[in-house]
Amino acid sequence: MALGELTKQLAQQAFSDVLDAKPGIPAQADNVGSTILGQIQAMQNALKEDQELLVLVSAGAEPIRVLEVFAPSWRVVVLTGIDTNKNVTRVISPIESTQLVCKVVKAQPAVKPIRIAFITPKAKAE
């Protein structure tokens, strides 16, 4: 087979593949915010009844136990929790620079395990 014929055959195959492609879900760009929130939610969903997910974020030298994750957009996260003195504390941060420590721990006996609340961005109407 000549080089010209091979090139023509490859081009026809590529064109045919494009025409035969079925419309599907468009590929999404890598979304760091939804990936991080998805991982935390998956860890929490896998917990047993007597376990809770301990999520910590450092604000300076102080650890904060996260009780709520609010994402006003997929690029910014607002973490609400309590510090070591039981003060309500919020950390507002770009999602790309947010580092969380997640641990599965046993809940205190006779106490309902704490569950983290998630508030995510609303999908925009098109």
N, C-alpha and C positions, 0 to 999 in steps of 0.2 A: 504494500500500500504506500502510495506517495505521500510525502509530507503535507502537501496541499490537501489531499483527500482526508488525512487524519485530522488536520486542523478544522476542516469543514465539518466533519462528523462530530468532533468535540463541541464546536459552536452550536450545532443543531441540538445536541443532547442538552447543553446548558440552557438554551432557549426553551426547549421542551419542558425541562424541569421547572423553569420559572412559570410557564403557562399552566402547568399541572398542579402547582402548589396551591394547597387549600388555605383559605384565610383562617388564621388562628389567633391565638393571643399574641399580641405584639411583645417582642422581647423588651423587658424593662431594664432600665439602667440600674446599676448596683445602688441600692438604697441602704445606706449604713444604718439609718434610724430604724427602719422597719426590721432589719436583720437583728439588731441588738434587742429591740423590744420583743421580737419573735422568740429569740433564744431565752430571754427571761421568762416569758409566758410559758414556753415549753417546759422549762425546769419547774415552774410552779405547778403546772398541770400534772406533772409526773409524781408529785408528792403523795405520800401516804397520809392518812387522817391524823396521825400524831406527829407530823412533821410540818415545818414551815421553812420558807426560803428567806434567809438572812441576806439582804443586799446592803452593802456598805459603799459609801462614797466618801472620799476625803475632802474636807473643806479646810485647806491649810493643813494643820497638824491634827485636826479634830475629825474623828470618824462620825458619820451621820448614818443612822439606820433609815433606809428608804422605805416609806410606806405607800407612796403614790408616785407614779411616773406619768407626767403630763407632757405631751409633745404637741405644742401649738403648731409646729410644722415638723417635717421630717429632718430638719437641720438643727433644731433647737430642742433641748429637753429641760424640763423643770422638775427637779427631784425634790419631793417634800418628805420630811422625816423628822426624827428626833435626834438631838445630840446627846452627849454623855450626861448632861444636866436635865434631861427631859424637856428641853425647849424645842418648840416647833421651829424647824429650820428649812430653808429652801436653797437649793443650788440651781442656778440658771447657767446653762453651759451649751456651747456648740456640741452636737452629738459626736463629732469626730474626735474631740479632745476629752470626752467623758470616759473615765475608767471606773468600773464597778467591780466589787468583789462579791461573789455570790456563793453562799454556803447552804447546804441542807442541814438543818438542826432539828433536834427533838423539841417539841412544844412543851411548855411547862405543864406538869400534871394538873388536871382539872381546869385547864384554861383553853379556850378555843384558839386554835392556831391562827396566827396573823397571816392574812393574804394581802398581797400588793395589789393596789388598784391601778388600772391602766386607762389613760385617756389619750386617744390617738387623733391625728388630724382627720377632719371630715373630707371625704372625696369631693372634689369640685364638680359641679354640674357642667356638662359640656353642651 
